[in-house]
Amino acid sequence: MKPTVYVINGPNLNLLGNREPEKYGRATLADVEALCRTAGERHGFEIVFRQSNHEGELVSWIQEAGRAGAAGIVLNAAAYTHTSVAILDAIAAITLPVIEVHLTNIHAREPFRRTSYVSQVAKGVICGLGPQGYGLAIAGLAGLAGQETRT
C-alpha cells in the first residue's frame, strides 16, 4: 500500500482558471489535481485531493490525515491562511509534516496577506510559483519521507 499525501485546498480555489487570471493564471483546480496526481505517482504516493469553502471542513480533513497516518499534507488554505487559528491548531495537533502552498507570492501582495497562521506550524512554505508549487511540495514531502523518485 502506497503512503498517502493529502492535498487540501481552501476557499475560492474551485474558481481557478476564471478568478483573477492575471493573478492566479488560467490553470483550473482540475489541472492542479492532475499535476498533483502525476507528482504523487512519480514519488510513490497516493493522493487524496480535496477543496472546500468551509473552514471546519478543512480542519476535519487535517485531523483525518493525522488519524490516517498520512505521509504529509500539502495545504493551500487560501484566505484562511491569514485568519484561521482553528487551522493553526489543527496542524499543531497532528504530527504530520505540512507544506503550505500559495499560487501567488503572498509576501508581495496586500499587507494583510503577509501574515500566515499556517506558516507558524508548517514544515515548509512554497509561494509564487503557480501550480508548480504543488508538485514541489509533494517532492519535498517525498524527501522528508525518504520516498524514492520513480521515473
Secondary structure, DSSP 8 states (H G I E B T S, - for coil): ---EEEEEE-TTGGGTTTS-HHHH-S--HHHHHHHHHHHHHHTT-EEEEEE-S-HHHHHHHHHHHHHHT-SEEEEE-GGGGGT-HHHHHHHHTS-S-EEEEESS-GGGS-GGGG--TGGGT-SEEEESSTTHHHHHHHHHHHHHHT-----
